[in-house]
């Protein structure tokens, strides 16, 4: 009874693989991995860590902040080049008649008769602020410290995710154990109710004993449903944190 109820509970999440693997063999393999998942934290927690970190929006924000800090360092090193400029120009024509053909003979008295000329110039300018030059090293050190802070924030987020995963995993394991205990209690209550019903029909027990057996059965049934609800809630919370179902997680390993 105990194993059959758990098989029914997890069958809703078992993945069907289309291929040459037989369905029965695949189901047995999944259930074996599932038992290992609950029995061995050394196996389960690394899988949960990796999945949660890959799915985490907090990690994405921390990585983006780290990349921004890296770009700020590059920009800080290039900032000194902002005072250096390269100028160039090009001109074509005479003094007063740009673009003329220049076919006429040149005349010293008439500037419009001068031949057409092309002029090209190139120049380099530099204007550096003394304050910027003196503070360049401090500015770069400041941006490097910002990068270290971003890396520390990324590490802190990873630690917080690991702590959360540990708590969710432990809560799931505990609720599973509680569910198993209530399944055993419900099985005992069911057997006791069946025996009590039979003895009551045969007149071996009184109404009070029959009512007591029925009350025990109802209480066990309600406790079992509550335990199932708690277990499924913890399972869904963990799966929401890692962005996939547990069966999907373990089937990939």
LOVOZA-553688 format. One record per residue: residue in one letter; x, y negated, z of N, C-alpha, C in turn. Coordinates in steps of 0.05 Angstrom, whole numbers, plus 5000, padded with zeros to 4 digits. Layout:
SITE   res    n_u    n_v    n_w   ca_u   ca_v   ca_w    c_u    c_v    c_w
SITE     A      X      Y      Z      X      Y      Z      X      Y      Z
...
END
This chain:
SITE   res    n_u    n_v    n_w   ca_u   ca_v   ca_w    c_u    c_v    c_w
SITE     X   5016   5024   5000   5000   5000   5000   5017   4975   5000
SITE     X   5038   4976   5016   5056   4953   5019   5070   4947   4992
SITE     X   5081   4967   4980   5095   4963   4954   5076   4956   4932
SITE     X   5052   4967   4932   5033   4962   4910   5023   4933   4911
SITE     X   5019   4922   4936   5011   4894   4938   5032   4875   4928
SITE     X   5058   4881   4935   5079   4863   4926   5083   4866   4895
SITE     X   5079   4890   4885   5081   4893   4855   5060   4876   4842
SITE     X   5036   4875   4853   5014   4859   4841   5020   4830   4844
SITE     X   5032   4821   4867   5038   4793   4871   5058   4782   4852
SITE     X   5079   4798   4846   5100   4789   4829   5095   4794   4799
SITE     X   5076   4811   4793   5071   4818   4765   5061   4794   4749
SITE     X   5050   4773   4763   5041   4749   4749   5065   4733   4738
SITE     X   5089   4739   4748   5113   4723   4739   5133   4740   4723
SITE     X   5127   4765   4720   5147   4783   4706   5147   4775   4676
SITE     X   5170   4772   4665   5173   4764   4637   5172   4789   4619
SITE     X   5157   4787   4597   5155   4808   4578   5176   4804   4556
SITE     X   5194   4822   4552   5215   4819   4532   5207   4835   4508
SITE     X   5206   4822   4485   5199   4836   4460   5225   4845   4447
SITE     X   5228   4871   4443   5252   4882   4431   5252   4912   4433
SITE     X   5275   4923   4436   5278   4952   4438   5279   4962   4467
SITE     X   5278   4944   4486   5277   4952   4514   5249   4961   4521
SITE     X   5246   4983   4534   5220   4993   4541   5208   4976   4563
SITE     X   5181   4970   4563   5169   4954   4584   5173   4964   4612
SITE     X   5171   4990   4616   5175   5002   4642   5203   4998   4652
SITE     X   5222   5002   4635   5250   4998   4643   5256   4968   4649
SITE     X   5244   4950   4634   5248   4922   4639   5235   4913   4665
SITE     X   5211   4924   4672   5198   4918   4697   5214   4928   4721
SITE     X   5225   4952   4719   5241   4963   4740   5266   4946   4744
SITE     X   5278   4937   4722   5302   4921   4725   5296   4894   4738
SITE     X   5274   4882   4730   5266   4856   4742   5260   4858   4772
SITE     X   5246   4880   4779   5240   4884   4807   5265   4889   4824
SITE     X   5284   4903   4812   5310   4908   4825   5325   4882   4830
SITE     X   5326   4865   4810   5339   4839   4813   5324   4822   4833
SITE     X   5298   4824   4833   5282   4808   4852   5288   4817   4881
SITE     X   5290   4842   4886   5297   4852   4912   5325   4842   4920
SITE     X   5343   4843   4901   5370   4833   4906   5370   4803   4912
SITE     X   5353   4789   4898   5351   4760   4902   5343   4753   4931
SITE     X   5324   4769   4942   5316   4763   4970   5335   4776   4990
SITE     X   5348   4797   4983   5365   4810   5003   5393   4798   5005
SITE     X   5403   4785   4984   5430   4775   4983   5431   4745   4978
SITE     X   5435   4728   4998   5438   4699   4993   5463   4693   4977
SITE     X   5484   4709   4979   5508   4704   4963   5502   4707   4933
SITE     X   5483   4723   4927   5475   4726   4899   5455   4704   4890
SITE     X   5436   4698   4908   5414   4680   4901   5421   4651   4902
SITE     X   5436   4642   4922   5441   4614   4926   5457   4601   4903
SITE     X   5479   4614   4894   5493   4602   4871   5476   4598   4846
SITE     X   5458   4617   4841   5440   4614   4818   5421   4590   4822
SITE     X   5411   4588   4847   5393   4566   4853   5407   4539   4852
SITE     X   5432   4538   4862   5447   4513   4861   5451   4503   4832
SITE     X   5460   4521   4815   5466   4513   4787   5440   4504   4773
SITE     X   5418   4518   4777   5393   4511   4764   5383   4484   4774
SITE     X   5384   4480   4800   5374   4455   4812   5391   4431   4803
SITE     X   5417   4434   4802   5435   4412   4793   5431   4405   4764
SITE     X   5427   4425   4747   5422   4420   4719   5395   4407   4714
SITE     X   5376   4412   4732   5349   4401   4728   5345   4375   4743
SITE     X   5363   4368   4761   5360   4345   4779   5362   4318   4765
SITE     X   5342   4301   4769   5343   4274   4760   5363   4257   4776
SITE     X   5367   4264   4801   5386   4250   4818   5415   4254   4807
SITE     X   5420   4278   4798   5447   4283   4787   5451   4267   4761
SITE     X   5430   4265   4745   5432   4249   4720   5438   4220   4726
SITE     X   5425   4209   4746   5430   4181   4754   5459   4178   4764
SITE     X   5468   4197   4780   5495   4195   4791   5516   4198   4769
SITE     X   5511   4215   4749   5529   4218   4727   5530   4192   4710
SITE     X   5506   4180   4706   5505   4155   4691   5520   4133   4705
SITE     X   5518   4131   4732   5532   4111   4747   5562   4116   4745
SITE     X   5571   4141   4744   5599   4147   4741   5610   4139   4714
SITE     X   5594   4144   4693   5603   4136   4666   5604   4106   4663
SITE     X   5585   4092   4676   5585   4063   4675   5610   4052   4688
SITE     X   5618   4064   4711   5642   4055   4725   5667   4060   4708
SITE     X   5668   4082   4694   5690   4088   4676   5692   4067   4653
SITE     X   5669   4060   4642   5669   4040   4621   5677   4013   4632
SITE     X   5670   4007   4657   5677   3981   4669   5708   3979   4671
SITE     X   5721   4001   4677   5750   4001   4679   5763   3994   4652
SITE     X   5752   4007   4631   5763   4001   4604   5759   3972   4597
SITE     X   5735   3962   4602   5730   3934   4596   5747   3915   4612
SITE     X   5752   3922   4637   5770   3905   4654   5798   3904   4643
SITE     X   5808   3926   4633   5835   3926   4622   5837   3910   4596
SITE     X   5815   3909   4581   5815   3895   4556   5808   3865   4559
SITE     X   5800   3857   4582   5790   3830   4586   5811   3809   4581
SITE     X   5836   3816   4586   5858   3796   4582   5861   3789   4552
SITE     X   5852   3806   4535   5854   3801   4506   5833   3781   4496
SITE     X   5815   3773   4514   5794   3754   4505   5805   3727   4499
SITE     X   5829   3720   4510   5841   3694   4505   5857   3693   4480
SITE     X   5860   3715   4466   5875   3715   4441   5856   3715   4417
SITE     X   5861   3697   4398   5843   3695   4375   5859   3695   4349
SITE     X   5847   3706   4328   5859   3707   4302   5841   3691   4283
SITE     X   5852   3670   4271   5837   3652   4253   5847   3654   4225
SITE     X   5829   3653   4206   5837   3654   4178   5817   3637   4162
SITE     X   5826   3627   4138   5809   3611   4121   5818   3613   4092
SITE     X   5799   3607   4074   5805   3608   4045   5791   3584   4032
SITE     X   5806   3570   4014   5794   3547   4000   5802   3550   3970
SITE     X   5785   3539   3953   5789   3540   3924   5779   3515   3911
SITE     X   5795   3502   3893   5786   3479   3879   5807   3457   3880
SITE     X   5799   3433   3871   5816   3409   3873   5809   3393   3897
SITE     X   5821   3370   3900   5815   3354   3923   5786   3345   3924
SITE     X   5775   3337   3900   5748   3326   3900   5728   3342   3883
SITE     X   5738   3362   3869   5721   3376   3851   5725   3406   3854
SITE     X   5712   3418   3874   5716   3446   3880   5704   3463   3858
SITE     X   5719   3483   3851   5709   3502   3831   5710   3493   3803
SITE     X   5724   3471   3796   5727   3462   3768   5745   3481   3753
SITE     X   5743   3480   3727   5758   3499   3711   5787   3492   3709
SITE     X   5793   3465   3711   5822   3456   3710   5834   3459   3683
SITE     X   5817   3456   3661   5828   3459   3634   5842   3434   3625
SITE     X   5835   3410   3636   5847   3385   3626   5875   3382   3637
SITE     X   5889   3365   3625   5916   3359   3633   5916   3345   3660
SITE     X   5935   3352   3677   5936   3339   3703   5943   3310   3701
SITE     X   5932   3293   3718   5938   3264   3718   5943   3256   3747
SITE     X   5964   3242   3751   5971   3233   3778   5952   3212   3787
SITE     X   5940   3196   3768   5922   3174   3775   5893   3184   3780
SITE     X   5887   3207   3769   5860   3217   3771   5860   3244   3786
SITE     X   5852   3245   3811   5854   3270   3826   5835   3291   3815
SITE     X   5814   3283   3801   5795   3303   3790   5807   3318   3767
SITE     X   5829   3308   3757   5842   3322   3735   5863   3342   3744
SITE     X   5866   3344   3771   5886   3363   3781   5877   3392   3776
SITE     X   5895   3410   3774   5888   3438   3769   5875   3450   3794
SITE     X   5859   3470   3789   5845   3485   3811   5866   3501   3827
SITE     X   5863   3501   3854   5882   3515   3870   5867   3532   3891
SITE     X   5879   3554   3897   5868   3572   3918   5887   3570   3943
SITE     X   5874   3567   3966   5890   3564   3991   5879   3585   4011
SITE     X   5897   3599   4023   5889   3619   4044   5908   3615   4067
SITE     X   5896   3614   4092   5913   3610   4115   5905   3630   4137
SITE     X   5924   3635   4154   5921   3654   4176   5935   3643   4200
SITE     X   5921   3645   4223   5934   3634   4247   5927   3651   4272
SITE     X   5943   3650   4292   5939   3664   4317   5939   3644   4340
SITE     X   5917   3646   4356   5915   3627   4378   5913   3643   4404
SITE     X   5922   3630   4426   5922   3644   4452   5916   3623   4473
SITE     X   5896   3630   4490   5888   3613   4512   5881   3630   4536
SITE     X   5899   3632   4554   5896   3650   4578   5893   3634   4603
SITE     X   5873   3642   4619   5869   3630   4645   5889   3641   4665
SITE     X   5902   3624   4680   5921   3633   4699   5908   3650   4721
SITE     X   5884   3642   4728   5869   3656   4749   5863   3685   4740
SITE     X   5854   3687   4714   5848   3714   4704   5873   3731   4702
SITE     X   5896   3719   4695   5920   3735   4694   5929   3745   4721
SITE     X   5927   3727   4741   5936   3735   4768   5917   3755   4781
SITE     X   5891   3753   4774   5871   3771   4787   5866   3796   4771
SITE     X   5881   3800   4749   5875   3823   4732   5879   3849   4747
SITE     X   5901   3851   4762   5906   3876   4777   5885   3881   4798
SITE     X   5876   3860   4812   5855   3863   4832   5829   3871   4820
SITE     X   5823   3860   4796   5798   3866   4783   5797   3896   4774
SITE     X   5819   3905   4764   5821   3933   4755   5819   3952   4780
SITE     X   5832   3945   4802   5831   3961   4826   5802   3962   4837
SITE     X   5788   3939   4835   5761   3938   4844   5743   3957   4828
SITE     X   5747   3957   4802   5731   3975   4785   5738   4004   4789
SITE     X   5763   4010   4795   5770   4037   4801   5758   4046   4827
SITE     X   5755   4028   4846   5742   4035   4871   5712   4040   4867
SITE     X   5700   4025   4848   5672   4030   4841   5669   4057   4829
SITE     X   5689   4066   4813   5688   4093   4802   5690   4114   4824
SITE     X   5707   4110   4843   5710   4129   4865   5684   4130   4881
SITE     X   5671   4107   4885   5645   4107   4899   5624   4122   4883
SITE     X   5624   4119   4857   5604   4133   4840   5609   4164   4842
SITE     X   5635   4172   4842   5641   4200   4844   5633   4211   4872
SITE     X   5637   4194   4893   5628   4203   4919   5598   4206   4921
SITE     X   5584   4187   4908   5555   4189   4908   5546   4214   4893
SITE     X   5559   4220   4872   5553   4245   4857   5557   4270   4874
SITE     X   5578   4270   4890   5584   4292   4907   5563   4294   4930
SITE     X   5555   4271   4940   5535   4270   4961   5509   4281   4952
SITE     X   5501   4273   4928   5476   4283   4916   5476   4313   4913
SITE     X   5499   4324   4904   5502   4352   4902   5499   4366   4929
SITE     X   5511   4355   4950   5509   4367   4976   5480   4366   4986
SITE     X   5466   4344   4981   5438   4343   4990   5421   4363   4975
SITE     X   5426   4367   4950   5411   4387   4935   5416   4415   4946
SITE     X   5441   4421   4953   5448   4447   4964   5434   4452   4991
SITE     X   5433   4431   5008   5419   4433   5033   5389   4439   5029
SITE     X   5377   4425   5010   5349   4428   5004   5343   4456   4993
SITE     X   5361   4466   4976   5358   4493   4965   5360   4514   4987
SITE     X   5378   4510   5006   5381   4529   5028   5355   4530   5044
SITE     X   5344   4507   5051   5319   4506   5066   5296   4519   5051
SITE     X   5293   4513   5026   5271   4524   5010   5274   4554   5007
SITE     X   5299   4563   5004   5304   4592   5001   5298   4607   5027
SITE     X   5306   4595   5049   5301   4608   5075   5271   4608   5082
SITE     X   5258   4587   5075   5229   4586   5080   5215   4607   5063
SITE     X   5224   4611   5038   5212   4631   5021   5217   4659   5032
SITE     X   5241   4664   5041   5247   4691   5052   5230   4696   5077
SITE     X   5228   4676   5094   5212   4679   5119   5183   4684   5112
SITE     X   5172   4669   5094   5144   4673   5087   5139   4700   5074
SITE     X   5160   4710   5060   5157   4737   5049   5157   4759   5071
SITE     X   5174   4755   5091   5174   4774   5113   5147   4773   5128
SITE     X   5137   4749   5132   5112   4746   5146   5089   4759   5130
SITE     X   5090   4756   5104   5070   4768   5087   5071   4798   5088
SITE     X   5095   4810   5089   5098   4839   5091   5086   4848   5118
SITE     X   5091   4833   5140   5080   4841   5166   5049   4840   5166
SITE     X   5038   4820   5154   5009   4818   5153   4997   4839   5134
SITE     X   5012   4847   5114   5002   4869   5097   5001   4895   5113
SITE     X   5021   4900   5130   5021   4923   5147   4997   4922   5166
SITE     X   4993   4898   5178   4971   4895   5197   4944   4899   5183
SITE     X   4942   4889   5159   4916   4892   5145   4912   4921   5137
SITE     X   4933   4935   5130   4930   4963   5124   4921   4979   5148
SITE     X   4932   4973   5171   4923   4986   5196   4894   4979   5202
SITE     X   4887   4953   5199   4859   4945   5204   4840   4959   5185
SITE     X   4848   4962   5160   4831   4976   5141   4826   5005   5148
SITE     X   4847   5019   5156   4845   5047   5164   4827   5049   5189
SITE     X   4832   5030   5208   4817   5030   5233   4787   5025   5228
SITE     X   4781   5007   5209   4754   5001   5202   4740   5025   5189
SITE     X   4754   5038   5172   4743   5062   5159   4736   5084   5179
SITE     X   4755   5088   5198   4750   5108   5219   4727   5100   5236
SITE     X   4726   5074   5243   4705   5064   5260   4678   5066   5247
SITE     X   4677   5060   5221   4651   5063   5206   4642   5091   5206
SITE     X   4660   5110   5202   4652   5138   5201   4642   5147   5229
SITE     X   4657   5140   5250   4649   5148   5276   4622   5135   5285
SITE     X   4618   5110   5275   4593   5097   5282   4569   5110   5269
SITE     X   4573   5119   5243   4552   5133   5229   4546   5160   5243
SITE     X   4566   5172   5254   4562   5198   5267   4554   5195   5296
SITE     X   4551   5170   5305   4542   5165   5332   4563   5170   5354
SITE     X   4588   5169   5347   4609   5174   5367   4617   5149   5382
SITE     X   4612   5125   5370   4619   5100   5384   4595   5082   5384
SITE     X   4597   5062   5402   4575   5043   5405   4578   5019   5386
SITE     X   4558   5002   5386   4558   4979   5368   4581   4960   5375
SITE     X   4586   4957   5401   4607   4938   5410   4634   4946   5399
SITE     X   4640   4972   5398   4666   4981   5387   4667   4977   5357
SITE     X   4644   4981   5344   4643   4976   5315   4647   4946   5309
SITE     X   4635   4929   5324   4638   4900   5320   4667   4892   5325
SITE     X   4680   4904   5345   4708   4898   5351   4726   4906   5328
SITE     X   4721   4929   5316   4737   4938   5294   4733   4920   5269
SITE     X   4708   4911   5265   4702   4894   5243   4716   4866   5247
SITE     X   4716   4856   5272   4729   4830   5277   4759   4832   5272
SITE     X   4771   4854   5281   4800   4858   5276   4806   4859   5246
SITE     X   4788   4872   5231   4792   4874   5202   4789   4847   5189
SITE     X   4769   4831   5197   4765   4805   5185   4788   4786   5192
SITE     X   4798   4787   5217   4821   4770   5225   4846   4777   5209
SITE     X   4850   4803   5205   4874   4812   5190   4872   4803   5161
SITE     X   4847   4805   5150   4844   4797   5122   4849   4767   5119
SITE     X   4839   4751   5137   4843   4722   5136   4873   4715   5139
SITE     X   4886   4728   5158   4915   4723   5163   4931   4730   5138
SITE     X   4923   4752   5125   4937   4761   5101   4934   4740   5079
SITE     X   4910   4729   5075   4906   4709   5055   4922   4683   5061
SITE     X   4923   4676   5086   4939   4652   5094   4969   4657   5088
SITE     X   4978   4681   5094   5006   4688   5089   5012   4688   5059
SITE     X   4994   4698   5043   4997   4697   5014   4999   4668   5004
SITE     X   4981   4651   5015   4981   4623   5007   5007   4609   5014
SITE     X   5017   4615   5039   5042   4603   5047   5065   4612   5030
SITE     X   5066   4638   5024   5087   4648   5008   5087   4636   4980
SITE     X   5063   4635   4967   5061   4624   4940   5068   4594   4940
SITE     X   5061   4580   4961   5068   4551   4963   5098   4548   4964
SITE     X   5112   4563   4981   5141   4561   4983   5154   4570   4957
SITE     X   5143   4590   4944   5154   4599   4918   5151   4577   4897
SITE     X   5128   4564   4895   5124   4543   4875   5141   4519   4881
SITE     X   5145   4512   4906   5163   4490   4913   5191   4495   4904
SITE     X   5201   4519   4909   5228   4526   4901   5231   4525   4870
SITE     X   5211   4536   4857   5212   4537   4827   5210   4509   4816
SITE     X   5195   4492   4829   5193   4464   4820   5220   4450   4823
SITE     X   5235   4457   4843   5261   4443   4848   5281   4452   4828
SITE     X   5280   4477   4819   5300   4487   4800   5291   4485   4771
SITE     X   5265   4479   4767   5255   4474   4740   5250   4500   4724
SITE     X   5246   4522   4737   5240   4547   4724   5230   4567   4744
SITE     X   5218   4589   4735   5209   4610   4753   5233   4627   4763
SITE     X   5229   4640   4785   5250   4657   4796   5256   4680   4777
SITE     X   5235   4691   4764   5240   4713   4745   5256   4704   4721
SITE     X   5251   4679   4712   5267   4668   4690   5296   4664   4699
SITE     X   5300   4655   4723   5327   4651   4734   5343   4677   4735
SITE     X   5331   4698   4747   5346   4722   4751   5348   4739   4726
SITE     X   5329   4735   4707   5330   4751   4683   5353   4742   4665
SITE     X   5363   4718   4670   5386   4708   4654   5412   4717   4664
SITE     X   5413   4732   4685   5438   4741   4697   5439   4772   4698
END
